[in-house]
Amino acid sequence: MLHDVCRSQTPTRTRNPVFRHRLHNSPSPASVLSLTPSLTTGMIQSAAPGEFTHRCATVSFDSIYNITEDLCRGRFSCVKKCVKKELPDQIYAAKIIKKRNIQHALNELRIFQLSYKHPNFVTLYQVFDLPTEAIFILEYAKQGDLQLALEVEGSLEEIQAIHVTKQVLEAVAFLHDNKIVHLDIKPQNILLMEKWPSTQIKLCDFGLSRVLTNQRLLEMSGTTDFLAPEVVNYEPLTCATDMWNIGVLIYVLVTGHTPFGGATKLDTQSNITHCILDFPSDLFEKISKKCIDLIQKLVVRVPKRRATVHESLKHSWICFNDETTTTTPTTTLSNEEIMNSPDEEIIEEEEIDELTNEIDAENFN
């Protein structure tokens, strides 16, 4: 049963494989850390001036780092690989944000401040506040992002998909418990910290993230194939918007294809808004019923009917052989093992401790 609104049928469309989607910025002037921005609804409010001075560098970027290569470009920033001149074996990612995007820079800083001790978020080490741009020195992901793994593998074995999805859910649970929505969960924003597939993953790119308030949050942004219906229709966004993204992500992980891909962007958006979701046999013949069940509980047209992040963490697919999925996934389990495993009774998650707002300088030096 497809949870009310999503229709199981075979639509006329082009099934899109996952693709790398990088947009280039156009340069422009303005100011970031030194100015208080005019805030838009849902932007995480910056605190008093000087809040981030303990991370702001007092020397020039070029005096400390050498840029070695471009890593990626997005709508609001570009990311470059860099090394310390005095310690070239220390590698970092330098995220460069043009100051026309001041609100997005401040937004990311506030989330970095909140989440820096969580194991599934990238660490911010230092900030350079320059006349026309801000540079964030971030933890470097040696193995790239999940998109790269999908391009090599095509799709993931279910045990690998569980390993990744569980960590994504734990990161998103932290955000939702702090009334923050990510709004751009996709393979390109999931970093691999160790050799695939036995890897810790970290969520990155908070440029589109918003804090939930009593005001209606309306946005039209994100990657088309992962957009929730409420984003396409310019309806209020909630934590459930992230859960739709995660449902689409699981579909992508186990098949290598996006569920709503059309011949054009408008076709894709139409498939999304009508929630035309199908599970063709050529893609799902070897996929377990438990995996499909979780996708069906997340990819639901009505946001309030979607499973929450904590409900998803308790789902039998995520909890299957919990001991195995939290360690190195070195063996491939059969679909029969996954489908026939008994549901486990999961204890309520402990409340996440409030994180300190200071970053230990020793982690950087």
Summary of the structure (lengths in Angstrom):
residues: 365
radius of gyration: 20.5
end to end distance: 54.7
largest distance: 60.5
contacts: 1118
relative contact order: 0.15
helix: 34%
strand: 15%
